[in-house]
């Protein structure tokens, strides 16, 4: 399996038939490992070779997991696990997703009637900003 996107590679993407569509907030897409590789290169400081290795490991894992559903956040979580397995702690921090778990967000939305819409929105924004700052401080500690 290769990440490069030559015409020959596109024709030989038979492994995609083993993966369901990727569901994102923008719709459903055919799984494309090039997106993993490109995002690793764009969002982290790892080398091309390491990005290729991680991409291949993630694709193998997703195929082996035989999942019914793949989401973009799930793919990011699997990538982060593989970054950690290979000792790329700083890259994992750079690649981490910042936000709230589904359960917490559900609880906050349920509280809108009680606390008011804007109070809930402010709480969400404060949570995200504090998480962003904490991750940023952790990344700085690797420099």
Residue, then its C-alpha position, 0 to 999 in steps of 0.5 A: x500500500x502506498x500513500x502517493x497519489x499516482x494514477x496507478x495508485x488510485x486504480x489500486x485502492x481496492x483496500x477502500x472496499x474494506x472500509x465504510x464511508x467516512x462520515x463528517x459534518x459535511x457529508x459522506x466521503x470515500x476513505x482516502x488515506x492521503x488525507x491522513x498523510x496530508x494532515x499529519x504533514x500540515x499539522x505536525x512536525x513529523x517527517x514525510x517517512x514517519x507520516x507515511x508509516x503512521x498513515x499505513x498503520x492507521x489504514x491497516x488498523x481501520x481495515x482490521x477493526x471491521x468497523x461499521x462506521x468511521x468518523x473524522x474524529x475517530x480517525x484522528x483518535x486512532x492516529x493519535x494512538x499510533x503517534x503515541x505508540x511510536x513515541x511522537x508525544x509532541x506530534x500527538x499534542x499538535x494533532x490533538x482535537x480540542x473540544x468537549x466530549x459528546x456527553x458533556x456537550x449534551x449535558x450543557x445543551x440540556x441546561x440551556x432552558x435552565x441557564x440560558x443559551x448565552x451562558x451555556x455558549x460562554x461556558x463552552x467557549x471558556x472550556x475550549x479556550x482553557x483546553x487550547x491554552x493547556x495543550x499549547x503550554x504542553x507543546x511549548x514544554x517540548x521545545 
